[in-house]
Every structure is written in C-alpha cells, then in structure tokens.
Amino acid sequence: MLAVELSVENGVNEEARYTGGSEGIFSYRGGKVLRLKQWLAEQQITPSHTTFYSDSRNDLPLLQYVDCPVAVNPDPVLAEVASVEGWRRLDWRTPPSAPSSNALPGKSAHV
C-alpha cells in the first residue's frame, strides 16, 4: 500500500528491464505521511481516528501526524521524543518480572 514503485524501461513486456531506480514518493520519513494522505484520498477515506506504531526515529513525521502515536521498543531518539510528548510506549524487550514463590496465594513461605 505505501511502497515505492520500481522503475522499468520499455513498459511491461518481454523487452522491459528493471533499471534499479524507483519512481514516486519514498515511503521513508516524511514520505510516509505523503503516501498515507495520497492513499486515503485515492480510497476516498476520511479516518476519524488514526493510530501508528513504530520503533524508529525515522517514523517521527508519521507519529506526529496521527491521533494516537505509539512507540514500540523505541530507539533512543524515539524513546526521548515519546517521553517528552507523552506518547504511549510499549517495551516488549524486557519480560515482566515473575512473582516470587512467596507471593503465591494460600502458600506458606516455610517448608
């Protein structure tokens, strides 16, 4: 949906060849916002709410554009921006701490 189109010479036939180039707006940094707006317009969609999840500072333009930005396992720059902006943050790199055996209900710590 938001990918860049590959550049091909001579149309799409047996004489066509991939040039190694690309055409259109790159789906990178600010290009993601432009591509999203373009796609929404083509689909005639006006979203009432938008959420975007990212782990990278490269997605800051799109995170700043949506209603509900969420930083997931963020890189250091994104973690800082999310903290300053008060964005929701999910960190799945660290497992939740396991309860100690003493914390089990109905069990005695004495053996």
HUKAFEN-V650386 format. One record per residue. N is the residue number from 0. RES is the residue in one small letter. OMEGA is omega in radians with two decimals (* if undefined). D_FIRST is the distance of its C-alpha to the first C-alpha in Angstrom with 2 decimals. Layout:
n=N res=RES omega=OMEGA d_first=D_FIRST
n=N res=RES omega=OMEGA d_first=D_FIRST
//
This chain:
n=0 res=m omega=-3.08 d_first=0.00
n=1 res=l omega=-3.11 d_first=3.81
n=2 res=a omega=3.07 d_first=5.86
n=3 res=v omega=3.10 d_first=9.02
n=4 res=e omega=3.11 d_first=10.41
n=5 res=l omega=-3.13 d_first=13.62
n=6 res=s omega=-3.13 d_first=16.82
n=7 res=v omega=3.07 d_first=19.03
n=8 res=e omega=3.07 d_first=22.56
n=9 res=n omega=3.08 d_first=24.44
n=10 res=g omega=3.14 d_first=21.62
n=11 res=v omega=3.10 d_first=20.42
n=12 res=n omega=-3.09 d_first=23.76
n=13 res=e omega=3.12 d_first=26.22
n=14 res=e omega=-3.12 d_first=27.05
n=15 res=a omega=3.06 d_first=23.59
n=16 res=r omega=3.10 d_first=23.13
n=17 res=y omega=-3.06 d_first=20.51
n=18 res=t omega=-3.05 d_first=21.69
n=19 res=g omega=3.13 d_first=20.28
n=20 res=g omega=3.08 d_first=18.81
n=21 res=s omega=-3.14 d_first=15.45
n=22 res=e omega=3.07 d_first=14.61
n=23 res=g omega=-3.09 d_first=12.88
n=24 res=i omega=3.08 d_first=12.27
n=25 res=f omega=3.09 d_first=12.07
n=26 res=s omega=-3.06 d_first=9.85
n=27 res=y omega=-3.13 d_first=13.31
n=28 res=r omega=-3.10 d_first=15.76
n=29 res=g omega=3.10 d_first=15.87
n=30 res=g omega=3.11 d_first=12.96
n=31 res=k omega=3.12 d_first=10.68
n=32 res=v omega=3.14 d_first=12.62
n=33 res=l omega=3.14 d_first=12.39
n=34 res=r omega=3.10 d_first=8.64
n=35 res=l omega=3.12 d_first=8.67
n=36 res=k omega=3.13 d_first=11.64
n=37 res=q omega=-3.12 d_first=10.37
n=38 res=w omega=3.12 d_first=7.54
n=39 res=l omega=3.12 d_first=10.38
n=40 res=a omega=3.13 d_first=12.82
n=41 res=e omega=-3.12 d_first=11.24
n=42 res=q omega=-3.08 d_first=11.12
n=43 res=q omega=3.14 d_first=14.54
n=44 res=i omega=3.00 d_first=14.04
n=45 res=t omega=-3.07 d_first=16.48
n=46 res=p omega=3.08 d_first=16.20
n=47 res=s omega=3.13 d_first=19.70
n=48 res=h omega=3.11 d_first=18.83
n=49 res=t omega=3.09 d_first=16.14
n=50 res=t omega=3.09 d_first=16.42
n=51 res=f omega=3.12 d_first=14.91
n=52 res=y omega=3.10 d_first=16.35
n=53 res=s omega=3.07 d_first=16.98
n=54 res=d omega=-2.94 d_first=19.73
n=55 res=s omega=3.04 d_first=19.67
n=56 res=r omega=3.13 d_first=21.25
n=57 res=n omega=-3.14 d_first=18.41
n=58 res=d omega=-3.13 d_first=16.40
n=59 res=l omega=3.13 d_first=19.37
n=60 res=p omega=-3.14 d_first=18.00
n=61 res=l omega=3.09 d_first=15.21
n=62 res=l omega=3.13 d_first=17.84
n=63 res=q omega=-3.11 d_first=20.26
n=64 res=y omega=-3.02 d_first=18.04
n=65 res=v omega=3.12 d_first=17.39
n=66 res=d omega=-3.02 d_first=20.28
n=67 res=c omega=3.10 d_first=20.52
n=68 res=p omega=3.12 d_first=19.83
n=69 res=v omega=3.08 d_first=20.69
n=70 res=a omega=-3.12 d_first=21.76
n=71 res=v omega=-3.08 d_first=21.69
n=72 res=n omega=-2.97 d_first=24.07
n=73 res=p omega=2.98 d_first=23.81
n=74 res=d omega=-3.04 d_first=25.05
n=75 res=p omega=-3.13 d_first=28.32
n=76 res=v omega=3.13 d_first=27.01
n=77 res=l omega=3.11 d_first=24.41
n=78 res=a omega=3.13 d_first=27.17
n=79 res=e omega=3.14 d_first=29.50
n=80 res=v omega=3.13 d_first=27.22
n=81 res=a omega=3.12 d_first=26.34
n=82 res=s omega=-3.13 d_first=30.09
n=83 res=v omega=-3.09 d_first=31.04
n=84 res=e omega=-3.12 d_first=28.46
n=85 res=g omega=3.14 d_first=29.27
n=86 res=w omega=3.04 d_first=25.77
n=87 res=r omega=-3.13 d_first=25.56
n=88 res=r omega=3.07 d_first=25.70
n=89 res=l omega=3.11 d_first=25.29
n=90 res=d omega=-3.11 d_first=27.02
n=91 res=w omega=-3.14 d_first=26.78
n=92 res=r omega=-3.11 d_first=28.63
n=93 res=t omega=3.13 d_first=32.00
n=94 res=p omega=3.09 d_first=33.18
n=95 res=p omega=-3.12 d_first=35.04
n=96 res=s omega=3.13 d_first=38.77
n=97 res=a omega=3.11 d_first=40.66
n=98 res=p omega=3.11 d_first=43.58
n=99 res=s omega=-3.14 d_first=46.98
n=100 res=s omega=3.11 d_first=49.27
n=101 res=n omega=-3.06 d_first=51.50
n=102 res=a omega=-3.13 d_first=48.86
n=103 res=l omega=-3.13 d_first=48.85
n=104 res=p omega=3.07 d_first=50.47
n=105 res=g omega=3.14 d_first=53.85
n=106 res=k omega=3.10 d_first=54.35
n=107 res=s omega=3.11 d_first=57.08
n=108 res=a omega=-3.13 d_first=56.57
n=109 res=h omega=3.14 d_first=60.04
n=110 res=v omega=* d_first=60.59
//
